[in-house]
Amino acid sequence: MQPPWTQSIDFSKKPIFVCWETTKSCLLACRHCRARAIRRSLPGELDHQTGLRLIDQVREFGEPYPALLLTGGDPLMRQDAMDLIEYAKGKGIYVAVAASVTPLLTVDALRRMKELDVDIASVSLDGATPETHDALRGVPGTWAATIRAVRDAKSLGLRMQVNTTVMKSNIWELADIFHIVKEAGAVAWEVFFLVKTGRGASLEDPGPAECEEVMHFLYEATRYGIPVRTSEGPQFRRVYMQRQKGMGAPKGRLYAHLAGRLRELEGEPSGAPALRLNATGDGKGVIFVGHDGEVYPSGFLPVSLGNVTKESLVDIYTSHPTLVGLRDPSKLEGNCRICDYGNICGGSRSRAYAEYNDAFQSDPACPYIPA
């Protein structure tokens, strides 16, 4: 199935991704998690029939339908997870599953997802060593189980993406993580830039200069054959365009280490940099439905917009004043308002909200000064 983000879509009319937090429950307790996951489902979690109606609402956007990302918590904590996948696939929807690496993510579960024609699954890898990753996940053995899950998925023919969150504790390991991801057979690498919400609020996130050097490293990584994407890091699109225009790489120690290590592990790049420049952002091409049906611009921007049990998701996305504003660069403040890359980047609205309690302020993680 052709992913919606490969097609021309007016983000004022529909998103390319509807993210559904199917449950808060999860067997892990990751230090940086947005969701504050717990062992049992919370009261108010959408039941099976309401979940089916939500899937029907995704179709109401019309073709090409937005992709449906089942996330959590851990979607596999829901007993009806496979039934929900089967229903969505039967409706012609592109389905992605963000699973936690727990005893529930068995070979049989991966095989069932393949049988149901899940378009892509994802797991998280936040360290190049068990020591780094397992310390963040809170469960020994999770690093090894994650690598095993990616390899098992590949052997079954199930496309698997690996997600990595950039933090002080793993930032120097990113080149090694990319190498592990590529060698294990992942089809994409998505790099998350920390927004201080949930348990992530307790961690020291990288500063603007470090984020910028990581973005330039990611530009180098796009030359090695697998797609590299960012979440809450829209500045990557600005960096990519600048490098394509001939701007040089930064001279910082972090970038030098990561770029040098990348070449040690992967050799000289054989291809040109490749990145699909979708100008998405919080509430712009992306919408998030919480476990109880509350709708938010994204999972990191806790501004409630309505509830799918009472209102149409289509109406909320297309008409809510907050979302209309977030999609208008002229409504932004500070450097993001006057930035010459405003249309393609726009900054992280979630990070602005976390820092200033105002989603329209400039992204505090971006060091770029507009001309």
KOLLO-620140 format. One record per residue (C-alpha): residue in one letter; x, y, z. Coordinates in pm, 1 decimal. Example, Ala and Ser with C-alpha at 12.3 -4.5 7.8 and 13.67 -1.06 7.14 Angstrom:
REM residues 2
rest, c1, c2, c3
a, 1230.0, -450.0, 780.0
s, 1367.0, -106.0, 714.0
REM end
This chain:
REM residues 371
rest, c1, c2, c3
m, 0.0, 0.0, 0.0
q, 131.8, 343.5, -93.4
p, 197.9, 548.6, 223.2
p, -5.1, 873.3, 239.5
w, 309.8, 1081.7, 296.1
t, 429.0, 991.6, -55.2
q, 125.6, 1166.3, -201.9
s, 31.2, 1532.0, -235.2
i, -193.8, 1620.1, 59.3
d, -336.2, 1953.1, 176.5
f, -261.6, 1948.6, 550.3
s, -545.0, 2193.2, 615.6
k, -791.0, 1923.8, 506.4
k, -641.8, 1602.4, 638.7
p, -340.0, 1467.1, 824.4
i, -107.6, 1201.3, 690.4
f, -92.6, 1038.0, 1035.2
v, -359.7, 975.0, 1297.2
c, -180.5, 855.1, 1610.1
w, -404.9, 660.7, 1848.0
e, -283.9, 599.0, 2201.8
t, -472.5, 271.7, 2225.0
t, -389.1, 228.6, 2593.5
k, -176.9, 375.0, 2870.9
s, -77.6, 30.7, 2994.6
c, 271.7, -106.3, 2933.9
l, 505.9, -352.2, 3103.3
l, 799.7, -110.7, 3075.5
a, 868.4, 206.6, 3272.1
c, 1098.5, 400.9, 3041.4
r, 1257.4, 706.5, 3200.1
h, 1188.7, 933.5, 2901.5
c, 836.2, 815.5, 2816.2
r, 566.5, 1069.3, 2728.6
a, 284.8, 840.4, 2836.8
r, 355.4, 766.2, 3205.8
a, 267.2, 407.5, 3121.2
i, 110.0, 185.0, 3386.8
r, 40.6, -187.0, 3422.5
r, -338.0, -167.6, 3387.3
s, -574.1, 17.7, 3158.0
l, -712.1, 343.1, 3293.2
p, -1086.6, 405.9, 3326.4
g, -1225.9, 569.6, 3015.3
e, -1005.3, 382.6, 2767.9
l, -1187.8, 349.3, 2437.0
d, -1359.3, 10.2, 2423.9
h, -1360.1, -214.7, 2118.9
q, -1670.0, -74.2, 1952.9
t, -1560.9, 285.6, 2008.2
g, -1221.6, 195.0, 1865.6
l, -1388.7, 61.8, 1551.9
r, -1584.3, 386.3, 1520.4
l, -1258.8, 582.3, 1550.8
i, -1115.1, 379.9, 1263.2
d, -1426.9, 464.4, 1061.2
q, -1364.1, 832.5, 1138.5
v, -1015.0, 801.3, 990.3
r, -1178.0, 689.6, 663.9
e, -1405.6, 994.8, 670.1
f, -1106.6, 1209.7, 568.8
g, -1138.4, 1043.5, 229.5
e, -879.6, 885.8, 5.4
p, -589.4, 875.0, 34.3
y, -676.7, 789.2, 393.2
p, -441.6, 905.4, 669.6
a, -215.6, 635.2, 807.0
l, -319.4, 499.3, 1145.8
l, -42.6, 461.7, 1404.0
l, -139.8, 239.3, 1695.6
t, 71.5, 346.3, 1989.5
g, 48.8, 358.4, 2368.2
g, 158.9, 252.3, 2627.6
d, 186.7, -71.8, 2440.8
p, -89.7, -158.7, 2190.6
l, -25.0, -528.4, 2251.6
m, -158.0, -483.2, 2606.0
r, -504.0, -461.8, 2448.7
q, -662.4, -803.5, 2397.5
d, -833.2, -675.2, 2083.3
a, -517.1, -528.2, 1926.9
m, -506.4, -772.5, 1635.9
d, -880.5, -735.1, 1577.8
l, -840.4, -357.7, 1552.1
i, -555.6, -402.0, 1304.5
e, -761.3, -645.5, 1097.8
y, -1057.2, -405.8, 1088.4
a, -842.5, -109.5, 982.6
k, -664.7, -307.9, 712.8
g, -1001.2, -431.8, 589.0
k, -1102.2, -66.9, 544.9
g, -800.2, 2.5, 326.2
i, -602.6, 201.9, 584.8
y, -222.7, 205.9, 609.8
v, -148.2, 69.5, 959.2
a, 165.0, 118.3, 1168.8
v, 214.2, -40.4, 1511.4
a, 451.5, 104.9, 1772.7
a, 512.1, -191.9, 2001.0
s, 700.6, -210.9, 2328.0
v, 967.7, -478.8, 2354.5
t, 818.8, -695.7, 2627.0
p, 730.7, -1067.2, 2653.5
l, 415.9, -982.0, 2452.2
l, 621.8, -907.4, 2139.7
t, 673.1, -1270.7, 2046.5
v, 756.4, -1421.7, 1710.0
d, 391.2, -1530.8, 1693.3
a, 277.2, -1170.4, 1748.0
l, 510.9, -1049.2, 1472.6
r, 391.9, -1328.5, 1244.5
r, 28.7, -1235.4, 1310.5
m, 101.4, -872.2, 1222.5
k, 257.9, -990.4, 898.7
e, -45.2, -1207.8, 824.5
l, -273.0, -908.0, 883.1
d, -59.2, -704.9, 639.8
v, 59.4, -445.4, 892.3
d, 245.3, -192.7, 679.5
i, 519.5, -120.7, 930.0
a, 592.6, -192.7, 1296.0
s, 837.0, -6.1, 1515.4
v, 1039.5, -61.5, 1829.4
s, 1272.1, 169.3, 2020.6
l, 1647.6, 136.8, 2057.9
d, 1802.7, 406.6, 2275.4
g, 2154.5, 280.3, 2323.4
a, 2435.5, 111.8, 2135.6
t, 2496.8, -111.2, 2438.4
p, 2272.5, -298.7, 2681.7
e, 2404.2, -79.6, 2962.2
t, 2270.8, 241.4, 2805.2
h, 1944.9, 106.2, 2668.0
d, 1839.6, -116.0, 2957.3
a, 1908.4, 160.3, 3210.3
l, 1657.1, 380.6, 3026.4
r, 1401.0, 102.8, 2980.5
g, 1416.5, -16.6, 3337.9
v, 1422.1, -387.6, 3242.8
p, 1745.9, -587.4, 3195.1
g, 1762.2, -779.5, 2867.5
t, 1551.5, -530.8, 2670.7
w, 1840.0, -429.1, 2442.0
a, 1901.1, -786.8, 2327.4
a, 1528.4, -850.0, 2289.8
t, 1496.2, -538.4, 2073.7
i, 1768.7, -649.6, 1832.4
r, 1611.1, -993.7, 1821.0
a, 1267.2, -847.2, 1743.2
v, 1404.1, -647.4, 1447.9
r, 1580.3, -953.7, 1308.2
d, 1274.0, -1173.7, 1362.0
a, 1058.0, -919.9, 1180.4
k, 1298.6, -916.5, 887.8
s, 1296.9, -1295.8, 865.9
l, 915.2, -1288.5, 856.9
g, 903.6, -1017.0, 591.6
l, 749.2, -763.3, 830.4
r, 885.3, -413.2, 775.7
m, 1032.5, -280.4, 1100.2
q, 1133.4, 74.6, 1186.0
v, 1358.8, 157.7, 1480.2
n, 1302.8, 471.5, 1689.1
t, 1571.8, 642.4, 1895.9
t, 1531.8, 932.8, 2138.6
v, 1827.8, 1173.2, 2157.4
m, 1938.9, 1226.4, 2516.3
k, 2249.6, 1327.6, 2706.6
s, 2305.3, 963.5, 2798.8
n, 2316.2, 831.5, 2442.6
i, 2404.5, 1126.5, 2219.3
w, 2763.6, 1012.1, 2158.9
e, 2639.4, 663.9, 2061.0
l, 2411.4, 770.2, 1774.1
a, 2642.8, 657.8, 1493.7
d, 2677.0, 315.2, 1655.6
i, 2300.5, 295.2, 1703.4
f, 2249.5, 373.4, 1333.1
h, 2493.1, 96.1, 1240.8
i, 2311.2, -153.9, 1463.0
v, 1974.1, -49.1, 1319.6
k, 2097.4, -90.7, 962.4
e, 2271.8, -422.2, 1025.3
a, 1966.5, -567.5, 1201.4
g, 1755.1, -505.9, 891.8
a, 1537.8, -210.3, 989.1
v, 1373.0, -29.7, 696.2
a, 1379.6, 317.4, 857.6
w, 1532.0, 506.1, 1150.3
e, 1324.9, 771.1, 1326.6
v, 1508.5, 999.5, 1566.7
f, 1304.4, 1166.6, 1841.3
f, 1418.7, 1493.3, 1994.3
l, 1322.1, 1507.5, 2358.1
v, 1026.7, 1718.2, 2470.0
k, 1017.8, 1758.7, 2845.9
t, 680.8, 1597.6, 2914.4
g, 590.4, 1287.6, 3113.5
r, 892.0, 1107.0, 3259.5
g, 1105.0, 1285.5, 2999.6
a, 1066.8, 1601.9, 3206.6
s, 1312.9, 1463.2, 3460.0
l, 1594.7, 1416.7, 3210.2
e, 1849.4, 1671.8, 3099.0
d, 1782.8, 1716.9, 2729.8
p, 2052.1, 1819.6, 2478.5
g, 2107.6, 2191.0, 2423.6
p, 2041.8, 2375.2, 2096.1
a, 2402.9, 2346.9, 1974.1
e, 2406.9, 1972.0, 2040.3
c, 2073.3, 1926.9, 1861.3
e, 2211.8, 2117.1, 1562.5
e, 2520.6, 1897.3, 1544.7
v, 2301.5, 1586.0, 1562.5
m, 2090.5, 1721.9, 1274.5
h, 2404.4, 1757.7, 1061.8
f, 2506.9, 1402.5, 1152.6
l, 2162.4, 1282.9, 1043.6
y, 2218.4, 1453.5, 710.0
e, 2525.7, 1232.4, 666.2
a, 2323.8, 924.7, 768.2
t, 2071.3, 985.4, 488.2
r, 2345.0, 879.9, 242.4
y, 2354.8, 518.1, 361.1
g, 2047.1, 367.0, 206.9
i, 1771.8, 366.7, 469.8
p, 1526.9, 651.0, 535.2
v, 1610.5, 875.1, 829.3
r, 1325.9, 1074.4, 985.0
t, 1284.8, 1297.7, 1287.7
s, 1007.0, 1350.0, 1539.1
e, 986.8, 1688.6, 1714.8
g, 1295.4, 1782.3, 1515.7
p, 1160.2, 1976.9, 1215.7
q, 1487.1, 2173.2, 1199.3
f, 1630.7, 1866.8, 1026.9
r, 1450.1, 1978.8, 713.2
r, 1613.8, 2322.1, 740.8
v, 1958.0, 2166.9, 793.6
y, 1902.9, 1932.9, 500.3
m, 1815.1, 2222.9, 270.4
q, 2111.0, 2426.6, 392.4
r, 2353.5, 2141.4, 328.9
q, 2201.0, 2082.6, -14.9
k, 2269.6, 2450.1, -88.9
g, 2635.7, 2406.0, -0.9
m, 2644.7, 2511.0, 363.2
g, 2935.1, 2347.0, 542.5
a, 2914.3, 2110.1, 837.5
p, 2957.7, 2245.2, 1191.9
k, 3298.2, 2229.0, 1356.2
g, 3176.3, 2099.5, 1691.7
r, 3330.9, 1801.4, 1866.7
l, 3003.8, 1606.7, 1876.1
y, 2945.2, 1630.5, 1501.7
a, 3308.1, 1541.9, 1427.1
h, 3281.6, 1231.5, 1645.3
l, 2947.7, 1114.6, 1504.8
a, 3033.1, 1178.7, 1139.7
g, 3376.3, 1019.4, 1178.5
r, 3236.6, 717.5, 1359.5
l, 2968.7, 677.6, 1091.7
r, 3236.6, 647.0, 824.3
e, 3438.1, 404.2, 1038.3
l, 3136.2, 176.6, 1064.9
e, 2973.9, 220.0, 723.6
g, 3257.8, 329.4, 496.2
e, 3227.6, 613.7, 251.4
p, 2866.2, 680.5, 148.7
s, 2763.6, 531.7, -184.8
g, 2455.1, 741.8, -246.7
a, 2340.3, 1101.7, -248.2
p, 2155.8, 1237.5, 57.9
a, 1787.7, 1142.2, 37.9
l, 1507.7, 1289.4, 246.8
r, 1137.0, 1337.0, 179.9
l, 1059.4, 1695.4, 284.4
n, 708.6, 1672.6, 429.2
a, 644.8, 1995.6, 619.3
t, 453.6, 1829.0, 899.9
g, 432.5, 1942.3, 1260.6
d, 212.8, 1927.8, 1568.2
g, -142.5, 1953.2, 1436.7
k, -14.0, 1998.1, 1081.8
g, -30.4, 1667.8, 901.7
v, -36.1, 1488.6, 1237.8
i, -311.9, 1448.5, 1497.2
f, -314.2, 1249.6, 1821.7
v, -606.3, 1069.2, 1987.6
g, -555.3, 983.4, 2353.3
h, -657.1, 659.8, 2524.9
d, -986.4, 817.4, 2631.4
g, -1068.2, 976.3, 2294.5
e, -935.4, 1324.2, 2374.2
v, -773.3, 1483.5, 2069.7
y, -442.6, 1674.3, 2082.3
p, -217.5, 1833.3, 1817.9
s, 40.4, 1564.9, 1899.9
g, 132.5, 1328.0, 2178.0
f, 372.8, 1587.7, 2318.4
l, 139.2, 1890.2, 2310.0
p, -120.9, 1851.5, 2588.8
v, -378.5, 2103.2, 2460.7
s, -716.2, 1928.8, 2437.2
l, -916.6, 1998.9, 2122.5
g, -1224.1, 1781.8, 2175.8
n, -1318.5, 1415.2, 2203.1
v, -1389.5, 1165.3, 1926.0
t, -1671.5, 1011.5, 2129.5
k, -1862.3, 1339.4, 2103.0
e, -1725.8, 1515.0, 1794.0
s, -1605.1, 1427.7, 1447.0
l, -1228.8, 1386.8, 1415.2
v, -1254.6, 1542.5, 1069.7
d, -1429.3, 1850.7, 1210.7
i, -1177.7, 1885.0, 1493.8
y, -879.0, 1858.2, 1262.4
t, -1004.1, 2090.4, 990.2
s, -1181.9, 2353.6, 1200.1
h, -1045.1, 2383.7, 1552.8
p, -898.3, 2736.8, 1592.1
t, -583.9, 2608.9, 1764.3
l, -503.1, 2374.3, 1477.1
v, -584.1, 2635.8, 1214.7
g, -340.3, 2868.2, 1394.2
l, -67.1, 2606.1, 1426.8
r, -78.9, 2553.5, 1050.7
d, -29.6, 2926.7, 981.6
p, 338.1, 3038.1, 1005.2
s, 228.9, 3401.0, 1044.1
k, 75.9, 3313.3, 1383.8
l, 411.5, 3207.8, 1528.2
e, 625.8, 3431.6, 1747.0
g, 994.6, 3518.7, 1771.4
n, 1246.6, 3374.5, 1529.1
c, 1002.8, 3109.1, 1407.3
r, 773.8, 3385.0, 1279.2
i, 1038.3, 3555.2, 1065.6
c, 1243.1, 3246.9, 974.3
d, 1317.7, 3199.1, 604.9
y, 1261.8, 2825.0, 659.1
g, 930.2, 2876.1, 837.3
n, 717.6, 2696.9, 580.8
i, 930.2, 2383.4, 566.2
c, 1025.8, 2373.4, 936.8
g, 807.1, 2578.6, 1169.6
g, 979.8, 2457.7, 1485.0
s, 845.2, 2214.5, 1742.7
r, 522.5, 2352.9, 1883.0
s, 534.7, 2089.3, 2158.2
r, 875.7, 2202.3, 2276.2
a, 768.0, 2567.1, 2270.5
y, 466.4, 2476.9, 2483.3
a, 674.5, 2272.0, 2727.5
e, 920.9, 2560.7, 2769.2
y, 693.9, 2867.4, 2757.7
n, 340.1, 2729.6, 2807.4
d, 269.1, 2880.5, 2464.0
a, 268.2, 2660.9, 2154.1
f, 321.7, 2962.0, 1925.1
q, 657.9, 3071.0, 2067.2
s, 992.8, 2991.2, 1903.5
d, 1138.7, 2645.3, 1943.2
p, 1397.1, 2672.7, 2225.3
a, 1605.5, 2389.4, 2076.6
c, 1680.0, 2577.6, 1753.3
p, 1994.6, 2796.7, 1742.0
y, 1931.4, 2929.0, 1391.5
i, 1909.7, 3306.4, 1361.6
p, 1708.8, 3416.5, 1054.2
a, 1889.2, 3647.5, 813.9
REM end
